[in-house]
Amino acid sequence: MVIELDKLVEKFGERAGYVVGYFLFTTVLFFILLLLNKISESFSYIHVMAITFLIAVLGVIVKRFLK
């Protein structure tokens, strides 16, 4: 029972870390692009989130394909 609980906690921690890292990276990227005037004023945080999400999904697809 303890081993299963440890795996559950480990899996949750891994996913939570991935989500926190995703939002941190997206926020930093958005502010860098905003400060350097590399994105138009019509672009919002949601647009940058969508782009980084697509890149992350493509990475997962390539990883599974190469496995």
mmCIF file of the N, C-alpha and C atoms, coordinates in Angstrom:
data_MODEL
# 
_entry.id   MODEL 
# 
loop_
_atom_site.group_PDB 
_atom_site.id 
_atom_site.type_symbol 
_atom_site.label_atom_id 
_atom_site.label_alt_id 
_atom_site.label_comp_id 
_atom_site.label_asym_id 
_atom_site.label_entity_id 
_atom_site.label_seq_id 
_atom_site.pdbx_PDB_ins_code 
_atom_site.Cartn_x 
_atom_site.Cartn_y 
_atom_site.Cartn_z 
_atom_site.occupancy 
_atom_site.B_iso_or_equiv 
_atom_site.pdbx_formal_charge 
_atom_site.auth_seq_id 
_atom_site.auth_comp_id 
_atom_site.auth_asym_id 
_atom_site.auth_atom_id 
_atom_site.pdbx_PDB_model_num 
ATOM 1   N N  . MET A 1 1  ? 0.825  -1.190 0.000   1.00 0.00 ? 1  MET A N  1 
ATOM 2   C CA . MET A 1 1  ? 0.000  0.000  0.000   1.00 0.00 ? 1  MET A CA 1 
ATOM 3   C C  . MET A 1 1  ? 0.870  1.254  0.000   1.00 0.00 ? 1  MET A C  1 
ATOM 4   N N  . VAL A 1 2  ? 1.964  1.219  0.750   1.00 0.00 ? 2  VAL A N  1 
ATOM 5   C CA . VAL A 1 2  ? 2.847  2.382  0.831   1.00 0.00 ? 2  VAL A CA 1 
ATOM 6   C C  . VAL A 1 2  ? 3.518  2.629  -0.516  1.00 0.00 ? 2  VAL A C  1 
ATOM 7   N N  . ILE A 1 3  ? 3.883  1.563  -1.210  1.00 0.00 ? 3  ILE A N  1 
ATOM 8   C CA . ILE A 1 3  ? 4.544  1.701  -2.508  1.00 0.00 ? 3  ILE A CA 1 
ATOM 9   C C  . ILE A 1 3  ? 3.605  2.339  -3.516  1.00 0.00 ? 3  ILE A C  1 
ATOM 10  N N  . GLU A 1 4  ? 2.330  1.922  -3.529  1.00 0.00 ? 4  GLU A N  1 
ATOM 11  C CA . GLU A 1 4  ? 1.359  2.504  -4.452  1.00 0.00 ? 4  GLU A CA 1 
ATOM 12  C C  . GLU A 1 4  ? 1.125  3.976  -4.138  1.00 0.00 ? 4  GLU A C  1 
ATOM 13  N N  . LEU A 1 5  ? 1.073  4.321  -2.863  1.00 0.00 ? 5  LEU A N  1 
ATOM 14  C CA . LEU A 1 5  ? 0.875  5.703  -2.458  1.00 0.00 ? 5  LEU A CA 1 
ATOM 15  C C  . LEU A 1 5  ? 2.074  6.554  -2.876  1.00 0.00 ? 5  LEU A C  1 
ATOM 16  N N  . ASP A 1 6  ? 3.282  6.003  -2.726  1.00 0.00 ? 6  ASP A N  1 
ATOM 17  C CA . ASP A 1 6  ? 4.479  6.723  -3.141  1.00 0.00 ? 6  ASP A CA 1 
ATOM 18  C C  . ASP A 1 6  ? 4.469  6.994  -4.637  1.00 0.00 ? 6  ASP A C  1 
ATOM 19  N N  . LYS A 1 7  ? 4.051  6.018  -5.429  1.00 0.00 ? 7  LYS A N  1 
ATOM 20  C CA . LYS A 1 7  ? 3.991  6.207  -6.879  1.00 0.00 ? 7  LYS A CA 1 
ATOM 21  C C  . LYS A 1 7  ? 2.944  7.254  -7.241  1.00 0.00 ? 7  LYS A C  1 
ATOM 22  N N  . LEU A 1 8  ? 1.822  7.240  -6.527  1.00 0.00 ? 8  LEU A N  1 
ATOM 23  C CA . LEU A 1 8  ? 0.763  8.207  -6.773  1.00 0.00 ? 8  LEU A CA 1 
ATOM 24  C C  . LEU A 1 8  ? 1.251  9.621  -6.462  1.00 0.00 ? 8  LEU A C  1 
ATOM 25  N N  . VAL A 1 9  ? 1.919  9.778  -5.342  1.00 0.00 ? 9  VAL A N  1 
ATOM 26  C CA . VAL A 1 9  ? 2.442  11.086 -4.952  1.00 0.00 ? 9  VAL A CA 1 
ATOM 27  C C  . VAL A 1 9  ? 3.519  11.534 -5.933  1.00 0.00 ? 9  VAL A C  1 
ATOM 28  N N  . GLU A 1 10 ? 4.371  10.604 -6.350  1.00 0.00 ? 10 GLU A N  1 
ATOM 29  C CA . GLU A 1 10 ? 5.428  10.937 -7.303  1.00 0.00 ? 10 GLU A CA 1 
ATOM 30  C C  . GLU A 1 10 ? 4.840  11.378 -8.642  1.00 0.00 ? 10 GLU A C  1 
ATOM 31  N N  . LYS A 1 11 ? 3.819  10.677 -9.113  1.00 0.00 ? 11 LYS A N  1 
ATOM 32  C CA . LYS A 1 11 ? 3.183  11.026 -10.385 1.00 0.00 ? 11 LYS A CA 1 
ATOM 33  C C  . LYS A 1 11 ? 2.503  12.400 -10.285 1.00 0.00 ? 11 LYS A C  1 
ATOM 34  N N  . PHE A 1 12 ? 1.826  12.645 -9.154  1.00 0.00 ? 12 PHE A N  1 
ATOM 35  C CA . PHE A 1 12 ? 1.176  13.941 -8.948  1.00 0.00 ? 12 PHE A CA 1 
ATOM 36  C C  . PHE A 1 12 ? 2.217  15.061 -8.910  1.00 0.00 ? 12 PHE A C  1 
ATOM 37  N N  . GLY A 1 13 ? 3.308  14.841 -8.213  1.00 0.00 ? 13 GLY A N  1 
ATOM 38  C CA . GLY A 1 13 ? 4.364  15.848 -8.123  1.00 0.00 ? 13 GLY A CA 1 
ATOM 39  C C  . GLY A 1 13 ? 4.996  16.139 -9.474  1.00 0.00 ? 13 GLY A C  1 
ATOM 40  N N  . GLU A 1 14 ? 5.168  15.101 -10.272 1.00 0.00 ? 14 GLU A N  1 
ATOM 41  C CA . GLU A 1 14 ? 5.735  15.288 -11.608 1.00 0.00 ? 14 GLU A CA 1 
ATOM 42  C C  . GLU A 1 14 ? 4.820  16.126 -12.487 1.00 0.00 ? 14 GLU A C  1 
ATOM 43  N N  . ARG A 1 15 ? 3.536  15.812 -12.447 1.00 0.00 ? 15 ARG A N  1 
ATOM 44  C CA . ARG A 1 15 ? 2.572  16.566 -13.264 1.00 0.00 ? 15 ARG A CA 1 
ATOM 45  C C  . ARG A 1 15 ? 2.405  18.004 -12.754 1.00 0.00 ? 15 ARG A C  1 
ATOM 46  N N  . ALA A 1 16 ? 2.360  18.170 -11.454 1.00 0.00 ? 16 ALA A N  1 
ATOM 47  C CA . ALA A 1 16 ? 2.238  19.510 -10.886 1.00 0.00 ? 16 ALA A CA 1 
ATOM 48  C C  . ALA A 1 16 ? 3.462  20.355 -11.233 1.00 0.00 ? 16 ALA A C  1 
ATOM 49  N N  . GLY A 1 17 ? 4.632  19.749 -11.174 1.00 0.00 ? 17 GLY A N  1 
ATOM 50  C CA . GLY A 1 17 ? 5.853  20.460 -11.552 1.00 0.00 ? 17 GLY A CA 1 
ATOM 51  C C  . GLY A 1 17 ? 5.851  20.856 -13.012 1.00 0.00 ? 17 GLY A C  1 
ATOM 52  N N  . TYR A 1 18 ? 5.347  19.987 -13.864 1.00 0.00 ? 18 TYR A N  1 
ATOM 53  C CA . TYR A 1 18 ? 5.260  20.292 -15.289 1.00 0.00 ? 18 TYR A CA 1 
ATOM 54  C C  . TYR A 1 18 ? 4.318  21.473 -15.529 1.00 0.00 ? 18 TYR A C  1 
ATOM 55  N N  . VAL A 1 19 ? 3.171  21.473 -14.853 1.00 0.00 ? 19 VAL A N  1 
ATOM 56  C CA . VAL A 1 19 ? 2.194  22.557 -15.032 1.00 0.00 ? 19 VAL A CA 1 
ATOM 57  C C  . VAL A 1 19 ? 2.757  23.885 -14.519 1.00 0.00 ? 19 VAL A C  1 
ATOM 58  N N  . VAL A 1 20 ? 3.389  23.859 -13.355 1.00 0.00 ? 20 VAL A N  1 
ATOM 59  C CA . VAL A 1 20 ? 3.983  25.084 -12.805 1.00 0.00 ? 20 VAL A CA 1 
ATOM 60  C C  . VAL A 1 20 ? 5.098  25.591 -13.724 1.00 0.00 ? 20 VAL A C  1 
ATOM 61  N N  . GLY A 1 21 ? 5.919  24.687 -14.223 1.00 0.00 ? 21 GLY A N  1 
ATOM 62  C CA . GLY A 1 21 ? 6.984  25.070 -15.143 1.00 0.00 ? 21 GLY A CA 1 
ATOM 63  C C  . GLY A 1 21 ? 6.440  25.639 -16.431 1.00 0.00 ? 21 GLY A C  1 
ATOM 64  N N  . TYR A 1 22 ? 5.350  25.059 -16.923 1.00 0.00 ? 22 TYR A N  1 
ATOM 65  C CA . TYR A 1 22 ? 4.717  25.559 -18.150 1.00 0.00 ? 22 TYR A CA 1 
ATOM 66  C C  . TYR A 1 22 ? 4.235  26.997 -17.964 1.00 0.00 ? 22 TYR A C  1 
ATOM 67  N N  . PHE A 1 23 ? 3.513  27.250 -16.874 1.00 0.00 ? 23 PHE A N  1 
ATOM 68  C CA . PHE A 1 23 ? 2.999  28.597 -16.643 1.00 0.00 ? 23 PHE A CA 1 
ATOM 69  C C  . PHE A 1 23 ? 4.129  29.595 -16.375 1.00 0.00 ? 23 PHE A C  1 
ATOM 70  N N  . LEU A 1 24 ? 5.158  29.167 -15.687 1.00 0.00 ? 24 LEU A N  1 
ATOM 71  C CA . LEU A 1 24 ? 6.307  30.041 -15.438 1.00 0.00 ? 24 LEU A CA 1 
ATOM 72  C C  . LEU A 1 24 ? 7.002  30.394 -16.750 1.00 0.00 ? 24 LEU A C  1 
ATOM 73  N N  . PHE A 1 25 ? 7.260  29.390 -17.586 1.00 0.00 ? 25 PHE A N  1 
ATOM 74  C CA . PHE A 1 25 ? 7.904  29.637 -18.873 1.00 0.00 ? 25 PHE A CA 1 
ATOM 75  C C  . PHE A 1 25 ? 7.047  30.532 -19.756 1.00 0.00 ? 25 PHE A C  1 
ATOM 76  N N  . THR A 1 26 ? 5.744  30.264 -19.812 1.00 0.00 ? 26 THR A N  1 
ATOM 77  C CA . THR A 1 26 ? 4.845  31.054 -20.650 1.00 0.00 ? 26 THR A CA 1 
ATOM 78  C C  . THR A 1 26 ? 4.795  32.503 -20.179 1.00 0.00 ? 26 THR A C  1 
ATOM 79  N N  . THR A 1 27 ? 4.745  32.715 -18.882 1.00 0.00 ? 27 THR A N  1 
ATOM 80  C CA . THR A 1 27 ? 4.699  34.077 -18.343 1.00 0.00 ? 27 THR A CA 1 
ATOM 81  C C  . THR A 1 27 ? 5.983  34.836 -18.648 1.00 0.00 ? 27 THR A C  1 
ATOM 82  N N  . VAL A 1 28 ? 7.118  34.195 -18.430 1.00 0.00 ? 28 VAL A N  1 
ATOM 83  C CA . VAL A 1 28 ? 8.402  34.850 -18.710 1.00 0.00 ? 28 VAL A CA 1 
ATOM 84  C C  . VAL A 1 28 ? 8.532  35.150 -20.194 1.00 0.00 ? 28 VAL A C  1 
ATOM 85  N N  . LEU A 1 29 ? 8.169  34.194 -21.044 1.00 0.00 ? 29 LEU A N  1 
ATOM 86  C CA . LEU A 1 29 ? 8.231  34.411 -22.496 1.00 0.00 ? 29 LEU A CA 1 
ATOM 87  C C  . LEU A 1 29 ? 7.331  35.566 -22.913 1.00 0.00 ? 29 LEU A C  1 
ATOM 88  N N  . PHE A 1 30 ? 6.116  35.622 -22.353 1.00 0.00 ? 30 PHE A N  1 
ATOM 89  C CA . PHE A 1 30 ? 5.192  36.696 -22.702 1.00 0.00 ? 30 PHE A CA 1 
ATOM 90  C C  . PHE A 1 30 ? 5.767  38.062 -22.329 1.00 0.00 ? 30 PHE A C  1 
ATOM 91  N N  . PHE A 1 31 ? 6.317  38.176 -21.130 1.00 0.00 ? 31 PHE A N  1 
ATOM 92  C CA . PHE A 1 31 ? 6.857  39.469 -20.717 1.00 0.00 ? 31 PHE A CA 1 
ATOM 93  C C  . PHE A 1 31 ? 8.109  39.849 -21.505 1.00 0.00 ? 31 PHE A C  1 
ATOM 94  N N  . ILE A 1 32 ? 8.932  38.882 -21.855 1.00 0.00 ? 32 ILE A N  1 
ATOM 95  C CA . ILE A 1 32 ? 10.103 39.182 -22.679 1.00 0.00 ? 32 ILE A CA 1 
ATOM 96  C C  . ILE A 1 32 ? 9.674  39.674 -24.053 1.00 0.00 ? 32 ILE A C  1 
ATOM 97  N N  . LEU A 1 33 ? 8.719  38.979 -24.672 1.00 0.00 ? 33 LEU A N  1 
ATOM 98  C CA . LEU A 1 33 ? 8.235  39.404 -25.982 1.00 0.00 ? 33 LEU A CA 1 
ATOM 99  C C  . LEU A 1 33 ? 7.548  40.762 -25.907 1.00 0.00 ? 33 LEU A C  1 
ATOM 100 N N  . LEU A 1 34 ? 6.842  41.001 -24.826 1.00 0.00 ? 34 LEU A N  1 
ATOM 101 C CA . LEU A 1 34 ? 6.153  42.284 -24.647 1.00 0.00 ? 34 LEU A CA 1 
ATOM 102 C C  . LEU A 1 34 ? 7.144  43.426 -24.455 1.00 0.00 ? 34 LEU A C  1 
ATOM 103 N N  . LEU A 1 35 ? 8.165  43.216 -23.631 1.00 0.00 ? 35 LEU A N  1 
ATOM 104 C CA . LEU A 1 35 ? 9.147  44.262 -23.370 1.00 0.00 ? 35 LEU A CA 1 
ATOM 105 C C  . LEU A 1 35 ? 10.015 44.573 -24.587 1.00 0.00 ? 35 LEU A C  1 
ATOM 106 N N  . LEU A 1 36 ? 10.259 43.573 -25.418 1.00 0.00 ? 36 LEU A N  1 
ATOM 107 C CA . LEU A 1 36 ? 11.075 43.782 -26.614 1.00 0.00 ? 36 LEU A CA 1 
ATOM 108 C C  . LEU A 1 36 ? 10.243 44.187 -27.831 1.00 0.00 ? 36 LEU A C  1 
ATOM 109 N N  . ASN A 1 37 ? 8.940  44.369 -27.618 1.00 0.00 ? 37 ASN A N  1 
ATOM 110 C CA . ASN A 1 37 ? 8.009  44.756 -28.685 1.00 0.00 ? 37 ASN A CA 1 
ATOM 111 C C  . ASN A 1 37 ? 8.055  43.788 -29.865 1.00 0.00 ? 37 ASN A C  1 
ATOM 112 N N  . LYS A 1 38 ? 8.116  42.508 -29.570 1.00 0.00 ? 38 LYS A N  1 
ATOM 113 C CA . LYS A 1 38 ? 8.162  41.485 -30.614 1.00 0.00 ? 38 LYS A CA 1 
ATOM 114 C C  . LYS A 1 38 ? 6.779  40.915 -30.934 1.00 0.00 ? 38 LYS A C  1 
ATOM 115 N N  . ILE A 1 39 ? 5.771  41.268 -30.153 1.00 0.00 ? 39 ILE A N  1 
ATOM 116 C CA . ILE A 1 39 ? 4.416  40.823 -30.441 1.00 0.00 ? 39 ILE A CA 1 
ATOM 117 C C  . ILE A 1 39 ? 3.528  42.053 -30.602 1.00 0.00 ? 39 ILE A C  1 
ATOM 118 N N  . SER A 1 40 ? 2.512  41.893 -31.433 1.00 0.00 ? 40 SER A N  1 
ATOM 119 C CA . SER A 1 40 ? 1.619  43.019 -31.660 1.00 0.00 ? 40 SER A CA 1 
ATOM 120 C C  . SER A 1 40 ? 0.710  43.225 -30.449 1.00 0.00 ? 40 SER A C  1 
ATOM 121 N N  . GLU A 1 41 ? 0.053  44.345 -30.429 1.00 0.00 ? 41 GLU A N  1 
ATOM 122 C CA . GLU A 1 41 ? -0.807 44.674 -29.290 1.00 0.00 ? 41 GLU A CA 1 
ATOM 123 C C  . GLU A 1 41 ? -2.056 43.804 -29.255 1.00 0.00 ? 41 GLU A C  1 
ATOM 124 N N  . SER A 1 42 ? -2.410 43.183 -30.381 1.00 0.00 ? 42 SER A N  1 
ATOM 125 C CA . SER A 1 42 ? -3.595 42.325 -30.402 1.00 0.00 ? 42 SER A CA 1 
ATOM 126 C C  . SER A 1 42 ? -3.317 40.956 -29.778 1.00 0.00 ? 42 SER A C  1 
ATOM 127 N N  . PHE A 1 43 ? -2.045 40.596 -29.648 1.00 0.00 ? 43 PHE A N  1 
ATOM 128 C CA . PHE A 1 43 ? -1.685 39.329 -29.009 1.00 0.00 ? 43 PHE A CA 1 
ATOM 129 C C  . PHE A 1 43 ? -1.869 39.451 -27.510 1.00 0.00 ? 43 PHE A C  1 
ATOM 130 N N  . SER A 1 44 ? -2.420 38.421 -26.910 1.00 0.00 ? 44 SER A N  1 
ATOM 131 C CA . SER A 1 44 ? -2.593 38.414 -25.465 1.00 0.00 ? 44 SER A CA 1 
ATOM 132 C C  . SER A 1 44 ? -1.847 37.225 -24.868 1.00 0.00 ? 44 SER A C  1 
ATOM 133 N N  . TYR A 1 45 ? -1.935 37.113 -23.567 1.00 0.00 ? 45 TYR A N  1 
ATOM 134 C CA . TYR A 1 45 ? -1.293 36.011 -22.848 1.00 0.00 ? 45 TYR A CA 1 
ATOM 135 C C  . TYR A 1 45 ? -1.861 34.674 -23.317 1.00 0.00 ? 45 TYR A C  1 
ATOM 136 N N  . ILE A 1 46 ? -3.137 34.661 -23.635 1.00 0.00 ? 46 ILE A N  1 
ATOM 137 C CA . ILE A 1 46 ? -3.795 33.429 -24.094 1.00 0.00 ? 46 ILE A CA 1 
ATOM 138 C C  . ILE A 1 46 ? -3.183 32.945 -25.402 1.00 0.00 ? 46 ILE A C  1 
ATOM 139 N N  . HIS A 1 47 ? -2.853 33.864 -26.302 1.00 0.00 ? 47 HIS A N  1 
ATOM 140 C CA . HIS A 1 47 ? -2.225 33.485 -27.567 1.00 0.00 ? 47 HIS A CA 1 
ATOM 141 C C  . HIS A 1 47 ? -0.857 32.848 -27.341 1.00 0.00 ? 47 HIS A C  1 
ATOM 142 N N  . VAL A 1 48 ? -0.077 33.427 -26.451 1.00 0.00 ? 48 VAL A N  1 
ATOM 143 C CA . VAL A 1 48 ? 1.243  32.873 -26.142 1.00 0.00 ? 48 VAL A CA 1 
ATOM 144 C C  . VAL A 1 48 ? 1.082  31.512 -25.472 1.00 0.00 ? 48 VAL A C  1 
ATOM 145 N N  . MET A 1 49 ? 0.069  31.368 -24.606 1.00 0.00 ? 49 MET A N  1 
ATOM 146 C CA . MET A 1 49 ? -0.201 30.072 -23.984 1.00 0.00 ? 49 MET A CA 1 
ATOM 147 C C  . MET A 1 49 ? -0.541 29.019 -25.031 1.00 0.00 ? 49 MET A C  1 
ATOM 148 N N  . ALA A 1 50 ? -1.335 29.390 -26.012 1.00 0.00 ? 50 ALA A N  1 
ATOM 149 C CA . ALA A 1 50 ? -1.718 28.435 -27.060 1.00 0.00 ? 50 ALA A CA 1 
ATOM 150 C C  . ALA A 1 50 ? -0.502 27.990 -27.862 1.00 0.00 ? 50 ALA A C  1 
ATOM 151 N N  . ILE A 1 51 ? 0.365  28.925 -28.187 1.00 0.00 ? 51 ILE A N  1 
ATOM 152 C CA . ILE A 1 51 ? 1.563  28.597 -28.963 1.00 0.00 ? 51 ILE A CA 1 
ATOM 153 C C  . ILE A 1 51 ? 2.483  27.677 -28.169 1.00 0.00 ? 51 ILE A C  1 
ATOM 154 N N  . THR A 1 52 ? 2.727  27.995 -26.902 1.00 0.00 ? 52 THR A N  1 
ATOM 155 C CA . THR A 1 52 ? 3.606  27.144 -26.100 1.00 0.00 ? 52 THR A CA 1 
ATOM 156 C C  . THR A 1 52 ? 2.958  25.782 -25.821 1.00 0.00 ? 52 THR A C  1 
ATOM 157 N N  . PHE A 1 53 ? 1.635  25.750 -25.723 1.00 0.00 ? 53 PHE A N  1 
ATOM 158 C CA . PHE A 1 53 ? 0.943  24.476 -25.537 1.00 0.00 ? 53 PHE A CA 1 
ATOM 159 C C  . PHE A 1 53 ? 1.103  23.589 -26.764 1.00 0.00 ? 53 PHE A C  1 
ATOM 160 N N  . LEU A 1 54 ? 0.973  24.178 -27.948 1.00 0.00 ? 54 LEU A N  1 
ATOM 161 C CA . LEU A 1 54 ? 1.165  23.408 -29.176 1.00 0.00 ? 54 LEU A CA 1 
ATOM 162 C C  . LEU A 1 54 ? 2.587  22.860 -29.272 1.00 0.00 ? 54 LEU A C  1 
ATOM 163 N N  . ILE A 1 55 ? 3.568  23.654 -28.874 1.00 0.00 ? 55 ILE A N  1 
ATOM 164 C CA . ILE A 1 55 ? 4.953  23.192 -28.896 1.00 0.00 ? 55 ILE A CA 1 
ATOM 165 C C  . ILE A 1 55 ? 5.136  22.037 -27.907 1.00 0.00 ? 55 ILE A C  1 
ATOM 166 N N  . ALA A 1 56 ? 4.533  22.132 -26.746 1.00 0.00 ? 56 ALA A N  1 
ATOM 167 C CA . ALA A 1 56 ? 4.641  21.064 -25.744 1.00 0.00 ? 56 ALA A CA 1 
ATOM 168 C C  . ALA A 1 56 ? 3.968  19.785 -26.234 1.00 0.00 ? 56 ALA A C  1 
ATOM 169 N N  . VAL A 1 57 ? 2.814  19.914 -26.854 1.00 0.00 ? 57 VAL A N  1 
ATOM 170 C CA . VAL A 1 57 ? 2.102  18.741 -27.372 1.00 0.00 ? 57 VAL A CA 1 
ATOM 171 C C  . VAL A 1 57 ? 2.906  18.092 -28.493 1.00 0.00 ? 57 VAL A C  1 
ATOM 172 N N  . LEU A 1 58 ? 3.477  18.895 -29.376 1.00 0.00 ? 58 LEU A N  1 
ATOM 173 C CA . LEU A 1 58 ? 4.316  18.349 -30.441 1.00 0.00 ? 58 LEU A CA 1 
ATOM 174 C C  . LEU A 1 58 ? 5.518  17.601 -29.863 1.00 0.00 ? 58 LEU A C  1 
ATOM 175 N N  . GLY A 1 59 ? 6.087  18.118 -28.796 1.00 0.00 ? 59 GLY A N  1 
ATOM 176 C CA . GLY A 1 59 ? 7.199  17.450 -28.134 1.00 0.00 ? 59 GLY A CA 1 
ATOM 177 C C  . GLY A 1 59 ? 6.801  16.096 -27.581 1.00 0.00 ? 59 GLY A C  1 
ATOM 178 N N  . VAL A 1 60 ? 5.624  16.017 -26.974 1.00 0.00 ? 60 VAL A N  1 
ATOM 179 C CA . VAL A 1 60 ? 5.131  14.744 -26.437 1.00 0.00 ? 60 VAL A CA 1 
ATOM 180 C C  . VAL A 1 60 ? 4.865  13.759 -27.566 1.00 0.00 ? 60 VAL A C  1 
ATOM 181 N N  . ILE A 1 61 ? 4.288  14.235 -28.671 1.00 0.00 ? 61 ILE A N  1 
ATOM 182 C CA . ILE A 1 61 ? 4.013  13.372 -29.806 1.00 0.00 ? 61 ILE A CA 1 
ATOM 183 C C  . ILE A 1 61 ? 5.305  12.820 -30.397 1.00 0.00 ? 61 ILE A C  1 
ATOM 184 N N  . VAL A 1 62 ? 6.292  13.667 -30.572 1.00 0.00 ? 62 VAL A N  1 
ATOM 185 C CA . VAL A 1 62 ? 7.572  13.214 -31.121 1.00 0.00 ? 62 VAL A CA 1 
ATOM 186 C C  . VAL A 1 62 ? 8.230  12.217 -30.172 1.00 0.00 ? 62 VAL A C  1 
ATOM 187 N N  . LYS A 1 63 ? 8.159  12.479 -28.871 1.00 0.00 ? 63 LYS A N  1 
ATOM 188 C CA . LYS A 1 63 ? 8.755  11.579 -27.882 1.00 0.00 ? 63 LYS A CA 1 
ATOM 189 C C  . LYS A 1 63 ? 8.102  10.199 -27.945 1.00 0.00 ? 63 LYS A C  1 
ATOM 190 N N  . ARG A 1 64 ? 6.788  10.163 -28.036 1.00 0.00 ? 64 ARG A N  1 
ATOM 191 C CA . ARG A 1 64 ? 6.080  8.873  -28.106 1.00 0.00 ? 64 ARG A CA 1 
ATOM 192 C C  . ARG A 1 64 ? 6.331  8.187  -29.446 1.00 0.00 ? 64 ARG A C  1 
ATOM 193 N N  . PHE A 1 65 ? 6.453  8.947  -30.502 1.00 0.00 ? 65 PHE A N  1 
ATOM 194 C CA . PHE A 1 65 ? 6.712  8.375  -31.820 1.00 0.00 ? 65 PHE A CA 1 
ATOM 195 C C  . PHE A 1 65 ? 8.091  7.727  -31.865 1.00 0.00 ? 65 PHE A C  1 
ATOM 196 N N  . LEU A 1 66 ? 9.081  8.358  -31.231 1.00 0.00 ? 66 LEU A N  1 
ATOM 197 C CA . LEU A 1 66 ? 10.436 7.841  -31.250 1.00 0.00 ? 66 LEU A CA 1 
ATOM 198 C C  . LEU A 1 66 ? 10.661 6.690  -30.266 1.00 0.00 ? 66 LEU A C  1 
ATOM 199 N N  . LYS A 1 67 ? 9.726  6.508  -29.361 1.00 0.00 ? 67 LYS A N  1 
ATOM 200 C CA . LYS A 1 67 ? 9.832  5.421  -28.390 1.00 0.00 ? 67 LYS A CA 1 
ATOM 201 C C  . LYS A 1 67 ? 9.594  4.131  -29.108 1.00 0.00 ? 67 LYS A C  1 
# 
